[in-house]
Amino acid sequence: MMPISPPSGRLLLAPQPVDAAPNCQKLQFELQALGLLGTQLTRSACDDTQPIAFTCGEQFFHFIAFTGCAVQLPNTSTTAATVPPCHLQLAGPTTHPRFFSGFNTRPPRCPVCGKAAIDWQQQIINWLENDNKPLLRCAACDYYQPGWQWQWGHHAGFGRVILSVEAIFPGEVMPLPALFMQLKTLTGYQWHWFSVSN
Ligand SMILES: [Zn+2]
């Protein structure tokens, strides 16, 4: 019998457009007041390098749905002594949009011709090794624009501010309409979601 691996992935939400940078501390307090975020688990200030971890708040299930059949329910009463497997994080805003991908990420599709950039991973290595400009070129039509213009199908994404549900299987949790409505009301931005496996 195969051993069962612990959940290893994240659901991420980011505001749009990609350079949107809502006030993270204000958002933290508002999401705690709404009951999405619970107790703060890590002490660091919300800045561009250190995400803050939170327990799942009492209204967590009003905003996030579990879709799997073998669900380990998050413990909303966890104290700050340990970071539980399922928790939330809030990070940013970073100076530039950050890129998030995982083992589940598929080649993105060109927004002009629809062809997939099968060499996207090599192009990303080139970003990181050179000027860090996240440009992707389409081999089929020569479209050459930042990666956030490409279609990633919820399997990767960019953001300067990231709200995440941690330590879940990709696809195991889904954001509910109430979460998008609240994020739009609180920040003035539409938010989008994607999930990645570690
Ligand atoms: Zn193209």
Residues whose N, C-alpha, C, O or C-beta is under 5 A from the ligand:
A	BS01	ZN	C110 V112 C113 G114 K115 C138 A140 C141 D142 Y143
